[in-house]
Amino acid sequence: MTDKNSLDKTSRTGLRLAATALTGTVALYIALVAFGNITDFDTNREFVRHVLAMDTTFKDQDLMWRAITSHSLQDGAYLAIIAWETAAAAILVMATALWAIGLRRGDVTPARRMSTAGLLMILLLFGAGFLAIGGEWFAMWQSKTWNGLDAATRNVTVAGIALLLVHLPGMDKERAGRQ
């Protein structure tokens, strides 16, 4: 028979393992995205250029003034996206390592903090960057060819779920008297 404290520790360990796995999954994903954008630079550069130029939207004159057609500005935006992805990947890889260390030591506070930073970066990139700015400001939703809203929504969903999991009660440092 398991006593209440053992069940609490078992539940806490399960949550921590899940947080570790999900943080690691998001870290792997965004690291592969950044790697792909660096090693196959032109593919997604074209995506960013078309979205910012708004050249595959309905070309409503009330919106077209928002278009950015300068290749230098478009490429600068793309480089900023890659830098942001790379930084988020590095932070989430470190967070995953901190989760593994925290599982052994019983204190996952540093892992929670690092995960929070990295996951918020993902939410900002795909939520604010792709959904809000790309989707609405540059009317990406109007494009049949250069529309990344579904992928952005998946990324926001996974990162949001991971962030919620990381912040569930009971993830904090084990208290004295509880094992």
Order of alpha helices (4+ residues) and beta strands (2+ residues): alpha-alpha-alpha-alpha-alpha
